[in-house]
Amino acid sequence: MVWINGRPLTVVGIVRDAGLQLNVLNAVIVSDAVAKDLALSSDYVTVDIKVLPGAAGQVAQQAPLAWAPFASDEVDVDSPPDPRQLRDVIESNVAIMLVTLTVVTLLAAVLSLTNSMTSAVFQRAGEFGLRRAIGARRIHIVGLVQAEGLILGLFGGIIGVYLAVIAVLMVTAVRHWQPVLNPFMIPLGICGGVVVGLLGGFVATLRASRIQPSHALRSA
């Protein structure tokens, strides 16, 4: 038994699950007659309507007319957003997140490749100096380093695309989804790897082009 405004009321049950109506878990549910006796009655009535997915918009338009045909303007309706609009918002947010992650990954790949190729050029300074001593010009050294960067980027792009396709197929198989692959993205990914290779080898190319024939004598 509980006491409300000095009146004892017998507890007949406890609500353990109220769905989306969380305020019911901390409330006392009484009949309309008891509420009037306790001066707890309100001037408004709340009705929850459960609908099928996608039907909330139509029901929200028709519910006021069905509930109060002659006072439909006084009925306030709160309906969930249209699933199609919600899907568009989610897809837009996911696309922005993926683009951001892609840009960050590309920058990390460019920095990593730049560091690796710059270190390789520093270790091969004697070789490049010897090439310059026997007649190679700067453009030849530049072409050699850029070709190495292009080959690394090409193989990296091919391996990356292959692993990406495998990852998509594995995720869709585990989640029992229908895999959707855009064939245009495969050559685009390979071209992205080539671009990363060229950008990553740019700093190393500049460093290699400045090597003089005297480096061959110092390394020897």
Secondary structure, DSSP 4 states (H G I P E B T S, - for coil): -EEETTEEE---------TT-GGGGGS----HHHHHHTT---S---------TT-HHHHHHHHHHHH-TT-GGG-----PPPHHHHHHHHHHHHHHHHHHHHHHHHHHHHHHHHHHHHHHHHHTHHHHHHHHHTT--HHHHHHHHHHHHHHHHHHHHHHHHHHHHHHHHHHHHHHT------TTHHHHHHHHHHHHHHHHHHHHHHHHHT--THHHHHH-
